[in-house]
């Protein structure tokens, strides 16, 4: 077992999903999230348990599916269901 196997669950399957995404914008968005996770690990901020990268990729894909709302949030719109008040 190598270090990659000890840190990541489903690494190869996750990367295959990312490489297979037909939408360039989605592929770039998901890969940026994967890179951010890998960077966290590389800088010593690894999770206490192996990280399921396939689950993470699917979660980020679900987030990307909300891109219209993400654009609104990035423009400063408050889309929370409940406010802090």
N, C-alpha and C positions, 0 to 999 in steps of 0.2 A: 504494500500500500504506500503510495507516495503522498507528499504534503497536500497536493490538490485534492486527493481523495479524502483526506482527513478534514479539510476545511469546507469543502463544498459537497452538497448532495445534488445529483442530477446536473452537474456542470455541462457535460457534453450534450445532453438532451436539450438543455436550455439554450446553449449556443447554436444548436441546429435550428431551434425554433426562431431565434433572432435572425440567423442567416436566411431563413426561408420566408421572412415577412415580405410580401410583395409591395407594400406601401413604404416608399422610401422615408417619408416623414416618421411613420411609426417605428421603422427599423432604427433610425437615428435616435429617436427619443428613448426607446428601450435600451439601446446600446449605451447611451449616456448614463442611464440609471445603473446598468450593469457595471460600467466603468467606475462609477462613483462607489458602488459596493466593493469592488475589487480594490480600489484605492484605499478605502477605509481599512480593509484587511492588511494591505501592504504597509500601511503606516502604523500598524500595531493595534488597531481598533477592531480586532476580530471578535465575532460573537462567541459566547461561551460554549455553544454547541455548533455542530456543522450547520452550514447555511444552505437551505434548499433553493438553489438558484432558479430552478424551473418554476417553483411557486412564486418567487420574486418576479420573474419575467412575466408570468400570467397576471400578477397583480398590477405591474406597470402597464401592461397592455390594457387592462381594464381602466386604469387611470387615463391612458391616452384616448380611450373611447369617449371620454368626457371632455375632449379638447375644446369644444365651444365654450363650456363653462370655465375651463382653465384659462382661456384667453380673457374672459370677463374678469376672473379673479386677478390675473396679472395686470389688468387695466385698472384695478383698484375697487372693483365692485364687491360688495359684501353679499356673498351667497349662502351664508350660514342659515340654517333653519332656525336656530335660536341664537340670540345675541348674548353677550356677557351681562347685559342689563337685567 
